[in-house]
Amino acid sequence: MALADLKRGQGHSGQHCLNLTVDQFISRAEHYAAGEPTIKAKSAPLRLVSTKPKPLRKASYTISEQTRASLNQLAERTGYSRSRIIRILVHHIATLPRQEQLRLLARFQVR
């Protein structure tokens, strides 16, 4: 570095000039030598990013008239849509232990 590079008023690109006392400069130099960060960055508070629910896919299944009537009655009594009831039931069965799933599915001999 030449003496001309140290002229006052010629700032280096990307560097900021801080007004420090000698004691502050020495303190920062000691922290730097110890491997500690000299300027602690304030982290911005974390925000929760809401994720849009994935779109549901349409599916067609064949069910008996009796099963369809039962599903319609259940939908009318609960106020839930038929597809939501099916999603709830599938989710419930899927969260059971495997042996319980098999026992439950074998219990109902619905065509």
C-alpha positions as CSV (number, residue, x, y, z in Angstrom):
1,M,0.0,0.0,0.0
2,A,1.4,3.4,-1.0
3,L,1.2,6.5,1.0
4,A,-1.1,8.0,-1.6
5,D,-3.6,5.3,-0.7
6,L,-3.8,6.6,2.9
7,K,-5.0,10.1,1.9
8,R,-7.9,11.4,3.8
9,G,-11.1,11.6,1.8
10,Q,-10.4,8.7,-0.4
11,G,-12.6,6.0,1.1
12,H,-12.2,2.4,0.0
13,S,-15.2,0.9,-1.7
14,G,-17.1,-1.4,0.7
15,Q,-15.4,-0.1,3.9
16,H,-16.9,2.1,6.5
17,C,-15.0,4.5,8.6
18,L,-15.8,4.3,12.3
19,N,-15.0,7.1,14.8
20,L,-13.2,5.1,17.6
21,T,-11.2,6.1,20.5
22,V,-7.8,4.5,21.0
23,D,-9.1,2.3,23.8
24,Q,-12.0,1.1,21.6
25,F,-9.6,0.3,18.8
26,I,-7.3,-1.7,21.0
27,S,-10.3,-3.5,22.6
28,R,-11.6,-4.5,19.1
29,A,-8.1,-5.6,18.0
30,E,-7.8,-7.8,21.1
31,H,-11.2,-9.4,20.3
32,Y,-10.2,-9.8,16.7
33,A,-7.0,-11.5,17.7
34,A,-8.9,-13.9,20.0
35,G,-11.2,-14.8,17.1
36,E,-14.3,-13.1,18.5
37,P,-16.6,-11.0,16.3
38,T,-15.8,-7.4,16.7
39,I,-19.2,-6.0,15.7
40,K,-22.2,-8.0,16.8
41,A,-24.9,-8.0,14.2
42,K,-28.4,-7.6,15.4
43,S,-30.4,-10.4,14.0
44,A,-33.9,-9.6,12.8
45,P,-36.7,-11.3,14.7
46,L,-37.8,-14.5,13.0
47,R,-41.1,-14.4,11.3
48,L,-43.4,-17.4,10.8
49,V,-44.0,-17.9,7.1
50,S,-47.4,-19.2,6.4
51,T,-47.4,-22.0,3.9
52,K,-50.4,-22.5,1.7
53,P,-52.0,-25.9,2.1
54,K,-51.3,-28.2,-0.8
55,P,-54.3,-28.4,-3.2
56,L,-56.4,-31.5,-2.8
57,R,-56.6,-34.0,-5.7
58,K,-59.8,-35.3,-7.0
59,A,-60.3,-39.1,-6.8
60,S,-63.1,-41.5,-7.7
61,Y,-64.0,-44.6,-5.8
62,T,-66.7,-47.1,-6.2
63,I,-68.9,-47.6,-3.1
64,S,-72.2,-49.4,-2.6
65,E,-75.5,-47.6,-2.4
66,Q,-75.8,-48.5,1.3
67,T,-72.3,-47.0,2.0
68,R,-73.2,-43.9,0.0
69,A,-76.5,-43.4,1.9
70,S,-74.6,-43.8,5.2
71,L,-72.0,-41.3,4.1
72,N,-74.7,-38.8,3.1
73,Q,-76.5,-39.2,6.5
74,L,-73.3,-38.7,8.3
75,A,-72.5,-35.6,6.3
76,E,-76.0,-34.1,7.0
77,R,-75.7,-34.9,10.8
78,T,-72.2,-33.5,11.2
79,G,-72.2,-30.6,8.7
80,Y,-69.0,-31.9,7.2
81,S,-68.6,-32.6,3.5
82,R,-68.5,-36.2,2.4
83,S,-64.9,-35.9,1.2
84,R,-63.8,-34.3,4.5
85,I,-65.4,-37.2,6.4
86,I,-63.5,-39.7,4.2
87,R,-60.2,-37.8,4.8
88,I,-60.8,-37.8,8.6
89,L,-61.5,-41.5,8.6
90,V,-58.5,-42.4,6.5
91,H,-56.3,-40.2,8.6
92,H,-57.6,-41.9,11.8
93,I,-57.0,-45.4,10.5
94,A,-53.6,-44.4,9.1
95,T,-52.4,-43.2,12.5
96,L,-53.3,-46.5,14.3
97,P,-50.7,-49.1,14.9
98,R,-50.6,-51.7,12.1
99,Q,-52.2,-54.5,14.2
100,E,-55.1,-52.2,15.2
101,Q,-55.5,-51.2,11.5
102,L,-55.8,-54.8,10.4
103,R,-58.2,-55.7,13.3
104,L,-60.4,-52.7,12.5
105,L,-60.5,-53.4,8.7
106,A,-61.2,-57.1,9.2
107,R,-64.0,-56.3,11.6
108,F,-66.1,-54.6,8.9
109,Q,-67.0,-56.8,6.0
110,V,-68.5,-54.1,3.9
111,R,-68.8,-54.7,0.2
